[in-house]
Amino acid sequence: MKARKDGERTYFDPSGPVTLPSPHHLKPETDWPARDWYGFQIDLESGKTIGIAVVDHPTNPPTRWHNVKAISMINPCVVAAGALKLSGGHVITLRYRLIVHDGPTPCQLIARLAQEYRGETP
């Protein structure tokens, strides 16, 4: 998922703003650790704030995240930790919930929607 690049950009996870360095595309070990969700907020030059969040589903394979601020990207990556081996004729279904919002990142709302989507009880 790519977002706009014309403003101040901040990543979020369930703990709040993320300060991890951007991963390098040739070094999968630099990808970010698994989280229930990651969000991306853009404070536009116009003064408006917008954002997106991507929620990972527990049935997905183990996922690391290739989130790169320079290109405004949120990218769950199921092959970052290693090859994903499928047997012939096997189908894989990846599930994600995309949340788009106006205003600052609503971390509590995203956490509640993620918990619902992931089938977890509060």
C-alpha positions as CSV (number, residue, x, y, z in Angstrom):
1,M,0.0,0.0,0.0
2,K,1.4,3.4,-1.0
3,A,0.2,6.7,0.3
4,R,0.7,10.3,-0.4
5,K,4.1,11.8,0.2
6,D,3.3,15.5,0.4
7,G,3.5,16.2,4.1
8,E,5.0,15.2,7.5
9,R,4.7,11.4,7.7
10,T,4.5,9.2,10.9
11,Y,4.1,5.5,11.3
12,F,2.0,4.0,14.2
13,D,1.6,0.6,15.8
14,P,-0.5,-0.5,18.8
15,S,2.0,1.2,21.1
16,G,1.9,4.6,19.4
17,P,4.3,6.4,17.0
18,V,7.0,4.1,15.5
19,T,10.6,5.2,15.5
20,L,12.2,2.2,13.9
21,P,14.6,2.9,11.0
22,S,13.3,2.3,7.5
23,P,14.0,-1.2,6.2
24,H,16.4,-1.8,3.3
25,H,15.0,-3.8,0.3
26,L,18.2,-5.9,0.1
27,K,18.3,-6.7,3.8
28,P,15.1,-8.5,4.9
29,E,16.4,-8.7,8.5
30,T,15.8,-4.9,8.7
31,D,12.0,-5.3,8.1
32,W,9.9,-4.4,11.1
33,P,8.6,-7.0,13.5
34,A,5.1,-8.5,13.3
35,R,2.3,-6.4,14.8
36,D,-1.4,-6.7,14.8
37,W,-1.4,-3.5,12.7
38,Y,0.6,-0.6,11.4
39,G,-0.7,2.8,10.5
40,F,0.6,5.7,8.4
41,Q,-0.4,9.3,9.1
42,I,0.3,12.2,6.8
43,D,0.0,15.8,8.1
44,L,-0.6,17.6,4.8
45,E,0.8,21.1,4.1
46,S,-2.8,22.3,3.9
47,G,-3.2,21.5,7.6
48,K,-5.4,18.5,7.1
49,T,-4.3,15.1,8.6
50,I,-5.2,11.8,6.9
51,G,-4.0,8.3,7.3
52,I,-4.3,4.5,6.7
53,A,-3.8,1.4,8.7
54,V,-3.3,-2.2,7.7
55,V,-4.5,-5.0,10.0
56,D,-2.8,-8.4,9.8
57,H,-5.1,-11.5,10.2
58,P,-3.8,-14.3,12.4
59,T,-4.4,-16.9,9.6
60,N,-1.7,-15.2,7.5
61,P,1.8,-16.7,7.5
62,P,4.3,-15.1,9.8
63,T,4.7,-11.5,8.6
64,R,7.4,-8.9,8.8
65,W,6.7,-5.4,7.6
66,H,8.6,-3.4,5.0
67,N,7.4,0.1,5.9
68,V,9.5,2.8,4.1
69,K,8.8,6.4,5.0
70,A,10.7,7.8,2.0
71,I,8.1,6.3,-0.4
72,S,5.1,6.3,2.0
73,M,4.6,2.6,2.0
74,I,3.0,0.0,4.3
75,N,3.9,-3.4,3.2
76,P,3.2,-6.6,5.1
77,C,5.8,-9.2,3.7
78,V,5.2,-12.9,4.3
79,V,8.4,-13.9,2.6
80,A,10.8,-11.5,4.5
81,A,11.8,-14.2,7.1
82,G,12.3,-16.8,4.4
83,A,10.7,-18.6,1.5
84,L,7.0,-19.4,1.7
85,K,6.8,-23.0,0.4
86,L,3.6,-24.1,-1.2
87,S,2.9,-27.6,-2.5
88,G,1.5,-28.0,-6.0
89,G,-2.1,-27.1,-6.3
90,H,-2.1,-25.4,-2.9
91,V,-3.8,-22.0,-2.7
92,I,-2.8,-19.4,-0.2
93,T,-5.2,-16.7,1.0
94,L,-3.9,-13.6,2.6
95,R,-6.2,-11.5,4.7
96,Y,-5.8,-7.8,5.7
97,R,-8.2,-5.1,6.8
98,L,-7.5,-1.6,5.4
99,I,-8.7,1.3,7.5
100,V,-8.7,4.8,6.0
101,H,-9.2,7.8,8.3
102,D,-9.4,11.6,8.4
103,G,-7.6,13.3,11.3
104,P,-4.9,12.0,13.6
105,T,-4.4,8.3,13.8
106,P,-7.2,6.9,16.1
107,C,-5.0,4.2,17.7
108,Q,-7.7,3.1,20.2
109,L,-10.3,2.7,17.4
110,I,-7.9,0.9,15.1
111,A,-6.9,-1.4,18.0
112,R,-10.6,-2.2,18.6
113,L,-11.3,-2.8,14.9
114,A,-8.1,-5.0,14.7
115,Q,-9.2,-7.0,17.7
116,E,-12.6,-7.5,16.1
117,Y,-11.1,-8.5,12.7
118,R,-8.6,-10.8,14.3
119,G,-11.4,-12.6,16.2
120,E,-10.0,-11.7,19.6
121,T,-12.1,-10.8,22.6
122,P,-11.4,-7.7,24.7
